[in-house]
Amino acid sequence: MRVTESETEVSVVRSGWLTAIAIFMIVLGMIAIAFPFFATVASTLVFGWVFIIAGIAQIVYAFQSKGVGQVVWKLILGLLYLVAGIFVLANPLEGVLAFTLVLGITIFVQGIIQVSMAFQTRRISPNWGWMLVSGIIGIILGIYIWSNVPASATWLLGTLIGVNLLFDGVWMLTLPSGQQRALP
């Protein structure tokens, strides 16, 4: 397969953005590791706002639906999202426990996906191992979250978010350099 000049230029542009995003993720990861309690509370507050926005969107969607049954069920779902978001914002420390459990599942699943992606990219990038390590760490961290809830939820969540961001940034930073070396 022959690489044309335009494909190489696109790869370089993407790699510049990828490098900036990777460095940003590494910095965010280090901040979250240094201040785990604040990272935990900030993550919980973002989670609350996401629920509020989703609730409002669902309520608007409900009123655009046809049929009384559809409107009622969609309205109930939207109100549940809205109430959950308001509860999390009003009581962020109580919301930390629920968010910790949800994030544990998310990090675990993300780890499984990254391990799968690492094996798929091993032929095109010599640095695929970083993605594999990040995925394995994600799987371990997801399991670790579940085994330590609720006692350490306030500090554990922020620390794990930081470690996850740090390793994601590292593999994102190293992957493009391996792909560029693989080009003919």
C-alpha positions in Angstrom: 0.0 0.0 0.0 1.3 3.4 -1.0 0.8 6.5 1.2 0.0 9.7 -0.7 1.2 13.1 0.3 -2.3 14.2 1.3 -2.8 11.2 3.6 0.5 12.0 5.3 -0.5 15.7 5.9 -3.8 14.6 7.5 -1.9 12.2 9.8 0.4 15.0 10.9 -2.5 17.4 11.6 -4.3 14.8 13.6 -1.2 13.9 15.5 -0.7 17.6 16.6 -4.2 17.7 18.0 -3.8 14.3 19.6 -0.6 15.4 21.2 -2.2 18.5 22.7 -5.2 16.5 24.0 -2.8 13.8 25.4 -0.7 16.5 27.3 -3.9 18.1 28.6 -5.1 14.7 29.9 -1.7 14.0 31.6 -1.9 17.4 33.3 -5.5 16.8 34.4 -4.5 13.4 35.7 -1.7 14.8 37.8 -4.0 17.5 39.2 -6.6 14.9 40.1 -4.0 12.7 41.8 -2.6 15.7 43.8 -6.1 16.8 44.9 -8.3 13.6 44.9 -11.1 15.0 47.1 -11.7 18.0 44.8 -11.5 15.8 41.7 -14.1 13.5 43.3 -16.5 16.3 44.1 -15.9 18.1 40.7 -16.7 14.8 38.9 -19.8 14.3 40.9 -21.0 17.8 40.2 -20.4 17.4 36.5 -22.4 14.1 36.7 -25.3 16.0 38.3 -25.3 18.6 35.6 -25.3 15.9 32.9 -28.4 14.4 34.5 -30.2 17.8 34.7 -29.4 18.5 31.0 -30.5 15.0 30.1 -33.7 15.4 32.1 -34.6 18.7 30.4 -33.9 17.2 27.0 -36.1 14.2 27.8 -38.9 16.4 29.0 -38.8 18.5 25.8 -38.7 15.3 23.8 -41.7 14.0 25.7 -43.9 16.9 24.7 -42.9 16.4 21.1 -44.0 12.8 21.1 -47.4 11.6 19.9 -49.7 9.5 22.0 -50.6 10.0 25.6 -48.7 6.9 26.8 -45.5 7.9 25.1 -45.6 11.4 26.5 -46.3 10.1 30.1 -43.4 7.6 30.1 -40.9 9.9 28.6 -42.0 12.7 30.9 -41.5 10.4 33.9 -38.1 9.4 32.7 -37.2 13.1 32.2 -38.4 14.0 35.6 -36.4 11.1 37.2 -33.2 12.4 35.4 -34.0 15.9 36.6 -34.6 14.9 40.2 -31.5 12.7 40.2 -29.4 15.6 38.9 -30.8 18.1 41.4 -30.2 15.6 44.3 -26.6 15.1 43.3 -26.0 18.9 43.0 -27.7 19.5 46.3 -26.0 16.6 48.1 -22.7 16.1 46.3 -21.2 13.9 49.1 -24.1 11.5 49.0 -23.9 11.5 45.2 -20.2 10.5 45.4 -21.1 6.9 46.4 -23.5 6.4 43.5 -21.1 8.1 41.1 -18.2 5.9 42.4 -20.1 2.8 41.6 -21.0 4.0 38.1 -17.5 5.2 37.4 -16.1 1.8 38.6 -18.2 0.1 36.0 -17.2 2.6 33.3 -13.5 2.3 34.0 -13.7 -1.5 34.0 -15.6 -1.5 30.6 -13.2 1.1 29.1 -10.3 -1.1 30.2 -11.8 -4.1 28.4 -12.3 -2.0 25.3 -8.7 -0.6 25.4 -7.3 -4.1 25.7 -9.2 -5.2 22.7 -8.1 -2.1 20.7 -4.5 -2.7 21.7 -4.5 -6.1 20.2 -6.1 -4.7 17.1 -3.5 -2.0 16.7 -0.4 -4.1 17.5 0.4 -4.6 13.8 0.3 -0.9 12.9 2.0 0.6 15.9 5.0 -0.6 17.9 3.7 1.4 20.9 0.5 -0.6 21.2 1.7 -1.9 24.6 1.0 1.4 26.2 -2.7 1.1 25.3 -2.6 -2.5 26.6 -1.1 -1.4 29.9 -3.7 1.4 30.2 -6.5 -1.1 29.5 -5.2 -3.6 32.1 -4.9 -0.8 34.7 -8.4 0.3 33.9 -9.7 -3.2 34.5 -7.8 -3.5 37.8 -9.0 0.0 38.9 -12.6 -0.8 38.1 -12.4 -3.9 40.2 -10.6 -2.0 43.0 -13.3 0.6 43.1 -16.0 -2.0 43.7 -14.0 -3.7 46.5 -13.4 -0.4 48.5 -16.8 1.3 48.3 -18.1 3.1 50.5 -15.2 3.6 53.0 -12.8 5.3 50.6 -15.1 6.7 48.0 -14.2 10.4 48.6 -10.5 10.0 47.9 -10.4 6.9 45.8 -12.6 8.2 43.0 -10.5 11.3 42.4 -7.2 9.4 42.6 -8.5 6.7 40.1 -9.8 9.4 37.7 -6.3 11.0 37.8 -4.5 7.7 37.2 -6.8 6.8 34.4 -6.4 10.2 32.7 -2.6 10.0 33.2 -2.3 6.6 31.5 -4.8 7.5 28.8 -2.7 10.6 28.0 0.5 8.6 27.9 -0.7 6.0 25.5 -2.3 8.8 23.3 1.0 10.6 23.3 3.1 7.6 22.3 0.7 5.9 19.8 1.0 8.6 17.0 4.8 8.4 17.1 4.7 4.7 16.5 2.2 5.1 13.6 4.4 7.7 11.9 7.4 5.4 12.1 5.3 2.6 10.5 4.6 4.7 7.4 6.7 3.8 4.4 
